[in-house]
Amino acid sequence: VPLGVFWSLILGLVWLHLLEVPDPSVVPHYQAGVVAFGLSAIIELLGEPFWVLAQAHLFVRLKVVAESLSVVSKCILTVTLVILYPHWGLYIFSLAQLLYVSVLVMCYVIYFVMFLGSPEATKKSFPVARVKALLPSFVEDETFVNWKEARLTWSFFKQSFLKQILTEGERYVMTFLNVLNFGDQGVYDIVNNLGSLVARFIFLPIEESFYVFFAKVLERGKTVKDQKQDDVAMAANVLELLLKLVLLIGLTITVFGYAYSQLALDIYGGSMLSSGTGPDLLRCYSLYVLFLAVNGVTECFTSALMCKEEVDRYNFVMLALSFIFLCISYFLTHWYGSVGFILANCFNMGIRIAHSTHYIYHFFRESTHRPLRGLLPSPALLLVYIISAVVTAASEVLFCCDKGWMARLIHISTGALGLAATLVTMFCSETKLIHFVRSQ
């Protein structure tokens, strides 16, 4: 929390005095927005110990309820204020963000205040008995800093910092180098938010949940021969099926997203979004979703198993990758506009996937398990995907999007038939995966 306060103050001053400030007549209350978002980051840090405790003990329901309540509260307040007081500008989104983090933290605090010391906690032999134990304190007969854990924490901090650059790097390029004007940034943000819905609602929960699963089933830093073989078999089976699951979701979005990007943006935002760079951005993002899908699962497995030395080596790789990514983002944006950002992200994710699959291959090399086979869909399903891509692309040329609603309905029906054929083929050819999804 003290570090959070320090960085909020420093970065708040940077955003207010060193970077370009929007015209107050166009974007009112910008200064108040910067302060509010810095404060919200500090409030969220206050709930971090509770979040970590809930993650470590698989309190999935608590996480779902807390995040759902906070998101719903934020959305209701945003919509209400936008309708009633549109002239408030950034005040609206600042208040909504503060409400979001306050509700999120309060849900965790209230739950643990009620849970700790309860009969249920005693029955589960929960390691923390009182809320006071979660507050900073000196522990008798222990050194002030556990250096082994501190070094591991530092390694993960460096990795998180580098992942932040790799994940949000294009925003820093936009902000600090002014390669896009505010209008183009707005279109990019809309497309980015629409495209990332699948990543946030499907891939991120899978990644977070199965990171905990792999970390508990397998022991960090040990080779496959030194692990319990039953656990290795279970982890390999789950990893293979997870890879197959996210691959098929990603392929489906890529194939059908290409032909339906323009229609989706036209329905969502009218000709303002569907006539400019928006459709090309969303088409590229559909491909990027496939990279995101595979990277999420492969990276969560490697993060759960790497020892400190491997994490440090990976940090060096990511440091070089971050520099290359920022350079590529800058040059591709000059050549292709905002589409260049997404192409740079695809390159970035491709390199990270290559590193993770290389680690997984070497980890299982001395065993009989080959979980990377999950990245190979059945030939029949691959054929259906290719046919669907060709047919829907032709349908878009013929019927979309300025030929009236009847033509649009024909285009939508073509996509629905292609999707139905894909799902039927999936059910027939990927029986093991279907059983896994049903049971889990």
Buried (B, 14 or more C-beta within 10 A) or exposed (E): EEEBBEEBEEBBEEBEEEEEEEEEEEEBBBBBBBBBBBBBBBBBBBBEBBBEBBBEBEBBEBBEEBBEBBEEBBEEBBEEBEEEEEEBBBBBBBBBBBBBBBBBBBBBBEBBEEBBBEEEBEEEEBEBEEBEEBEEEEEEEEEEEEEEEEBBEBBBEBBEBBBEBBBEBBBEBBBEEEBBEEEBBEBBEBBBEBBBEBBEEBBBBBBBBBBBBBBEBBBBEEEBEEBEEEBBBBBBBBBBBBBBBBBBBBBBBBBBBBBBBBBBBBEBBEEEBBBBBBBBBBBBBBBBBBBBBBBBBBBBBBBBBBBBEBBBEBBEEBBEBBEBBBEBBBEBBEEBBBBBBBBBBBBBBEBBBEBBBEBBEEBBEEBEBEBBEBBEBBEEBBEBBEBBBEBBEEBBEEBBBEEEEEBBEBBBEBBEBBBEBBEEBBEEBBEEBBEBEEEE
